[in-house]
Structure formats: C-alpha cells, structure tokens
C-alpha cells in the first residue's frame, strides 16, 4: 500500500469475517495471509443501529494477536465516538463509522486519527455522497454500502455504481486522495465495474467464505478487479 491517506496502488480485497465460520477464525486469517492484496474486514454490529449483533472488542484483540494483516473495522453502532478509539487500541488499522449514526462526525474522525488509525465514513444506500463535501480532508476513506447494513448475503444495489462515480469526481475536484471502499453484494459479476468507477477496496463476504474454494474465489475477484484498473 502507499502512504496511509492515499489510494492503494493496487485495488485491495477486504474479505468480511461476518461470512466466515466463527469457530475457525484463525484458519480464515491464514487463508487471507496466503492471498495477496487483502485486508481483514470486521463487521461490528450492536443490535441498535442495525438489527444484528456480531463481533466486539475482545474478538478484535484476538484477531490482532493472530495476524499482521490490516484490520478494517466497520462500526455499525450508536455512539461511535465512545467506542471507536477503543477499537484502535484493540488493534484496528482502519475504523469506519456511519454518517447516519454520528451527529459529531468531525470529532469522531479526529479521535480515530489521533488514536493512530485511518478514519473512514460509511454511507448507507439512501445517503447521498454530497453530505461529505464539508468533511473532505477529515477522513482517509469512504465506505459506500451497496446493501442496507445488518446482514450478509444481500443483493447488490446497482445505483451504488453511480455513487462511486460521484465520490470519485469529488475526490478529483478537491484533489484529496482518500480511498473508496464498497461493501454489499460484491462478487465477480460487479467487481470490474466497481473498480472502473473508482473503487479502491472491495468488501466481499459470501463471495469468498461461502465459495467451495475460498482461495480460488479471492484470486478470481482479484482478476476481475485488475480489469477495472
């Protein structure tokens, strides 16, 4: 990867542990370590902001002990300012929080950066990218949801492609090289188009961990992503 606040030279894949076997997370990490250009996507859900409960701080600490790969923690929680620095302390390299959940987003992004991680903003499918125009420069990446958050295995919402293009145009217009991540329904059928539109990091859950051969699935996704660049 390039400098922390710059786009990666090669598109990255962020397989989501939400779709992995939670009794075999160490094996999932070994799989990702054997592949190239991967980070570990960790979906943190609190049962309030989204209707599901998943991974918390103790699991992130355990993951950190088991791998040197970047940990990408997507916080789908209320009160993100209260918890985000703790996830950095637990070992997260990237921490993203929802624009919709945080009335003091600027403060939270600063707290994540001050704690030593890259700070990201997440936008739900119904939230326009234009809500970020006054925050450009205060975040390192934007995570665009291409499904409604809360559960894995949902179908990709096609208009997310247009949001990637609009966000890429904003990045170019402002001259700020934040990176763009997309999460939800990502697979070989849309990976090329997403990267061509401007996405730098693709989150894939079922497309990797529910595949008969997860390593082959990662390789196939990388091949499709390379076509987009």
ChimeraX attribute file (.defattr): number of C-alpha atoms within 10 A of each C-alpha:
attribute: neighborCount
match mode: 1-to-1
recipient: residues
	/A:1	11
	/A:2	9
	/A:3	8
	/A:4	15
	/A:5	16
	/A:6	14
	/A:7	21
	/A:8	18
	/A:9	11
	/A:10	15
	/A:11	23
	/A:12	24
	/A:13	26
	/A:14	26
	/A:15	28
	/A:16	26
	/A:17	21
	/A:18	20
	/A:19	18
	/A:20	18
	/A:21	13
	/A:22	12
	/A:23	8
	/A:24	9
	/A:25	16
	/A:26	14
	/A:27	14
	/A:28	19
	/A:29	20
	/A:30	12
	/A:31	14
	/A:32	21
	/A:33	16
	/A:34	10
	/A:35	15
	/A:36	12
	/A:37	18
	/A:38	22
	/A:39	25
	/A:40	26
	/A:41	24
	/A:42	26
	/A:43	22
	/A:44	21
	/A:45	22
	/A:46	17
	/A:47	14
	/A:48	11
	/A:49	17
	/A:50	16
	/A:51	12
	/A:52	14
	/A:53	16
	/A:54	15
	/A:55	17
	/A:56	17
	/A:57	17
	/A:58	11
	/A:59	14
	/A:60	22
	/A:61	16
	/A:62	14
	/A:63	21
	/A:64	17
	/A:65	11
	/A:66	14
	/A:67	15
	/A:68	13
	/A:69	16
	/A:70	16
	/A:71	23
	/A:72	25
	/A:73	26
	/A:74	23
	/A:75	27
	/A:76	27
	/A:77	21
	/A:78	19
	/A:79	16
	/A:80	20
	/A:81	21
	/A:82	10
	/A:83	15
	/A:84	26
	/A:85	22
	/A:86	14
	/A:87	23
	/A:88	25
	/A:89	16
	/A:90	19
	/A:91	22
	/A:92	27
	/A:93	22
	/A:94	26
	/A:95	26
	/A:96	26
	/A:97	28
	/A:98	23
	/A:99	18
	/A:100	15
	/A:101	18
	/A:102	16
	/A:103	13
	/A:104	12
	/A:105	20
	/A:106	15
	/A:107	12
	/A:108	24
	/A:109	27
	/A:110	18
	/A:111	18
	/A:112	27
	/A:113	19
	/A:114	13
	/A:115	16
	/A:116	16
	/A:117	25
	/A:118	22
	/A:119	25
	/A:120	30
	/A:121	27
	/A:122	25
	/A:123	25
	/A:124	18
	/A:125	17
	/A:126	11
	/A:127	15
	/A:128	13
	/A:129	18
	/A:130	11
	/A:131	10
	/A:132	18
	/A:133	12
	/A:134	9
	/A:135	12
	/A:136	16
	/A:137	16
	/A:138	19
	/A:139	23
	/A:140	25
	/A:141	27
	/A:142	25
	/A:143	24
	/A:144	27
	/A:145	23
	/A:146	24
	/A:147	23
	/A:148	18
	/A:149	20
	/A:150	18
	/A:151	17
	/A:152	18
	/A:153	16
	/A:154	15
	/A:155	12
	/A:156	18
	/A:157	15
	/A:158	12
	/A:159	10
	/A:160	21
	/A:161	22
	/A:162	12
	/A:163	22
	/A:164	24
	/A:165	17
	/A:166	17
	/A:167	25
	/A:168	18
	/A:169	14
	/A:170	17
	/A:171	19
	/A:172	12
	/A:173	9
	/A:174	11
	/A:175	11
	/A:176	17
	/A:177	17
	/A:178	24
	/A:179	24
	/A:180	24
	/A:181	26
	/A:182	27
	/A:183	25
	/A:184	24
	/A:185	23
	/A:186	25
	/A:187	22
	/A:188	17
	/A:189	11
	/A:190	17
	/A:191	28
	/A:192	20
	/A:193	17
	/A:194	25
	/A:195	26
	/A:196	17
	/A:197	20
	/A:198	23
	/A:199	29
	/A:200	23
	/A:201	28
	/A:202	30
	/A:203	28
	/A:204	28
	/A:205	24
	/A:206	22
	/A:207	21
	/A:208	26
	/A:209	22
	/A:210	14
	/A:211	13
	/A:212	10
	/A:213	10
	/A:214	18
	/A:215	16
	/A:216	13
	/A:217	18
	/A:218	27
	/A:219	15
	/A:220	16
	/A:221	24
	/A:222	23
	/A:223	14
	/A:224	20
	/A:225	27
	/A:226	16
	/A:227	12
	/A:228	17
	/A:229	17
